[in-house]
Amino acid sequence: MFDQAFLMEAIGLIAGMCTTLSFIPQAIQIIKTRDTSSISLTMYAVFVSGVVLWVVYGFAISSLSVMMWNVMTLALAGTILFMKLRFG
């Protein structure tokens, strides 16, 4: 019914959705409270750097799932990193 490439891309889209959406509660909590004391600046700085590289990689291989979800993750994790730098 579906070819292997389609199924692999679907798995990538679902996996990306799960990992990206996991940042929403943390971002909302930080935006509401301005409290970033419990998160690691180093972890978020390294993570955001890695996500930037995933975005570049996604564009290089023309993978919708890698590009789309990592851009959204970058927005969420970048917001958290920004808030940590601003209010931490």
N, C-alpha and C positions, 0 to 999 in steps of 0.2 A: 504494500500500500504506500509506504513512504520509503524513500531511499535513505541510505545510511548518513549521507551528508546532511539531509534535512533533520534527521533525528538527533544528530550530534549538535547541530545549531540550536535545536529546540532545548536540548539538555543545557547547553550553554546559556541560553536566555533564562531558563528557570533558575539555574544556579546563580546567575548574576542578580536576578531579582531578589532571591533569598538573602544573599550577602549584602546587597545594597540596602534593602529595606531594614536590615538589622541596625543600621546607623540612625534611623529616624528617631527612635525613642531617646537616644543619647543627645542628639542635636536639639530636640525639643526641650529636654531637661535643662541643658546648658543655656539655651536662649531664654527660657523662663527665669531661671535662678541666677544666671551669670556666675555660677559656682563651677569652677574648673579644677578645684583643688584635688579631686580624686582621679584625674586623668594624667597620663604621662606625656609631657611635651616631646620627649625623645621618640616615644612610640608613634605619636601622631605625625611628627616631622618625617620620620623614616617611612611610615605608611603612605602618607600623601606623596612623597617622592616616588615610591613604588607604583602607586596608582597612575601618576603622570606617565611613567614608563609603560604601563599597561595600555594607556590610551594611545601612545605613540605606536606601540606594537599592534594594537587593534587596527589602526589606520593602515599600517604597513602590510598587514595580511588581509585587509578588507573584511574583517569579521564584525558583523553587526553586533553580536552578543558581547564581544570584548569591548568594542567602542562604546556602545550605548550605556551599558551598566557601569563601566569605569568612569565615564564622564559624570554620571549621576553620583557615583561614590565619591568622586573627586569634589563635587559640589558639597556633599554632606560632610565628609571628613575635613575638607578645606575650611568649611564654616566652623567646625569644632576646633581645628588648629588655630584659626584666626581668633576665636573667642578665648582660647587658652593664652595666646600671646597678648591679647588685649586686657583680659581680666585676671590672668593667672599670676 
